[in-house]
């Protein structure tokens, strides 16, 4: 049974022009022609075309493909050796693609929130927390704002040591605020408002210029959004609401 050039092009996912070219250079000469000169391809031709496309997918130039196939078909290479060669080439290609995929994944990770850290460094800095856990939501909520753009710009240049300093500051602040709540200090008290001001300045120093109005909005979100509330309440039960009220009192203290 033989097939026309159009049928073979459809089977193989190539163009008729490509098959004509392979014929012209002697890479794939159809085994039959009709009395009118039309190309007809038999099963052996289809097998050879499959091998050609395999090597082309691996990036081999046409002249090398021809040499490889001729070695096999003339018996200069044992069929089993030919298969072993193909298997080795495939494994090498897979390994290369895996390395490329890993490189792209690292670039995606860094791009998400502009954090220039390796996975190992991220674990070292943030422990079990994912600093990009809410990245998509943050972009959806604030992606068009100046504050978001500024945060992205700054984060993109921070090193591992920068992130570690930032984390240390945040943990120190959290310890002091938790102790204040445990001691029963009121949100509108001087100590609570001072720590709320430290919180605002921390954001301004590391991410974007956090105005008192913006800080007040953040305070409301720390209570309304269960994930933020869980984060702050994990330092001390009731801390999220206490901080919100301290932020509000601090803004009023500064006439905002």
N, C-alpha and C positions, 0 to 999 in steps of 0.2 A: 504494500500500500504506500502510495506517495502523496505528497501534499504540495499545493501551490505556494508560491512565495508569499502571497497574501495571508494564507492560512498559517504558515510558519511564523510570520511576523506577529500574528495575533496570539499564537501559542506562547511565544517567547517574550512578548512585550517589547519588541524592537520595531524599528521602522523598515519598510520595504527597501528604502534607500541604503540602510545599513547592510542588509543581506546582499544587495547588489554590490556594495563595496567589498564585502568579504569575498565574494565570488571573483571580483576583478583582481584582487591581490593574491588569490590562491589560498586564502585562509579557510574558506568553506565553499567548495565547488559542488554544486548539487549533482547527485549521481545520475540524474535523468534530465532529459529535455524533451519536450513535445515536438512533433514534426514542425510546429510553428516556431520552435525555439524558446518556448516558455520553460522556466526552471521548475523542476519537480524534485522534492526532497524526500528521501527514504528515512527509515528508522536510524540507520548509521549516521546519516547527516544530522539528524536531530540530536543524537548522542554527542556528536562533535560540537554542535552549536551550544549545547548545555555546558560543555567543558570550556569553550571559549568565553561564555558569559561569566562563568565562575572566575576565571583568571582575570577577566576585565574588571570584575567587581573588586578584586584584590589590588587593582591598580597596575597590572602588568601591561606594558605596551604591546601592540599587535605583533611585532616581529618576535618578541619573546614568547608570546602565546603560541605562535606557529611552531617555534622550535620545541617547546615543551610537548605539544601534542604530537609532533612528528616523531620525537624520541619514543613516545609511548607506542604509537601505531606501527613503527618500524621494528619494535622489539628491543630497541637500545635501552629501554627502561622497563623492568618487570612491572606488570599491572599492579601488583601489590605495593611495589616501591612507589609507583605513581600515586596510589591512594595515600600512602604514608606521607608523601610530600604534600599532598593537598591538605591532609589533616594537620600537619605541622604549620602550614601557611595559615589555615583557619585559626588555629590556636594563637598564633602570633598576632593576627588581625584582631581577634577578640580581646587579647591583652592590651593592645594599643587603644582600642575603642573604650575599654574599661578605664584606662588611665585618662583618656580625654573626657569621659563622662564624670570621673571624679574631680577633674580640674574645673569643669563647668559647674558642678555642684558646689565646690568651694567658692567659686565666683558668685554664684547665686546667694549663698549664705552671707557672704560679705556685703553683697548689694542690698539685701533685704532691709537692713537697718544701718548700713554703712559701717558695720563692725569688722575691722580688719584683724580678725583673729583666726588661728587654726582651730579645728574642733578641740584639740587637746588644750589649747590656751583658753578657749571658752569654758571648758569644764573646770580648769584651774581657777578662773576668775569668778565664774557664776555658780559653780557647784552643780547641783541638780536642776537649777532653774534655767529656763530657756529665755535669754534676753530678747528673742524675737517672737515670743509666743503670740503676742497681740499685734504683730507688725502690720498684717493686712487690715485689721480693724482700725489701727491708728492712721494708716494711710487713707482709709475710707472716710474716717471722721474729719481728719485735719489735713489731708494731703494737699489741699489748695491754699493753705495758710502760710504766712511768712514764718511763723513759729516752727512749723513742721519742716519747711525748707532749711531753716537755720539749724535745726536739730540734726538733720541729715548731713549738712555740710560739716558741722563740728565732729559728729561721730565718725565720719569717714576718715578723719586724720588721727584719731586716738589710737595709741599703741596699747599693748597688753598692760604695761605699767600704768598708763593713764586710767584704764578701766579698773585696775586694782585699787588705785588711789580713790577713785570715785566710789567704789564699793565700800572701802574702809570708812570713808566719810559718812556714807549712808548708814552703815551698821553702827557707827558711833552715835550718830543722831538718833537712830532707833532705840538704842539702849538707854540714852538719856531721856527720851520721851516716854518710854515704857516705865522708867523709874518715877517720872513725874506723875503719870497717871496712877501708879500704884500708891504714891504718897498722898493721893487725894487732892492734888492741886487743881483749881478750877480752870476751865478753858480760857476765861477772860483774865486770869492772873498774869502778872508780869512774866513769870518764868515760862508759862505756856505760850504766851504771845512771842516771847523772844525765840523760843524754839520753832514756832511757826515761821518767824522771819528767817531763821537759819534754813528752814526747809525751802522757802521761796528763793533764797540766795543760792542754794545748792543747785536748783533747777536753772537759774539764770547763769551760773558759772559754767555749768557743764552742757546745757542743751540750748536754751534760748532765753531771751529777755522776758522773764515772767512778771508781768504787771500784777498789781494787787487784784484787779478785776479778773485776770486770768487765773490767779491763784485761788480766788474765791470759787471760780467755776470748777477748778480741780478738786477743791475740798468737797463740793457737792457730789462730784463723781465718785470720790473715795467711799461715800456712803451708798449712793444709788447703784453703783455697779458692784455686784456681788463678788467679783474677782478681786477688785481693789480692796473692798471691805474685808475680804478674807485675808489678804496680804497684810493689811495694817493691824487687823485684830489678832493675827498670829503673833504679833509682838507683845500684845497685851489685850485681853478682851475689852471691848468698848473703845479702843484707841482710835478707830476710824472716825467715830462721831465726835470724840473729844478733839481730834485734830481739825475736823471741819469747823467746829465752833471756835477753836483757837485761831484758825486762819481768818474767819469772819471778824473776830474781835481785833486781830492785828491789822486787818485792812481798815477797819473803822478807826483804829488808833492813829493811822497815818492819813486820815481824812478821806478814805476811799470807801 
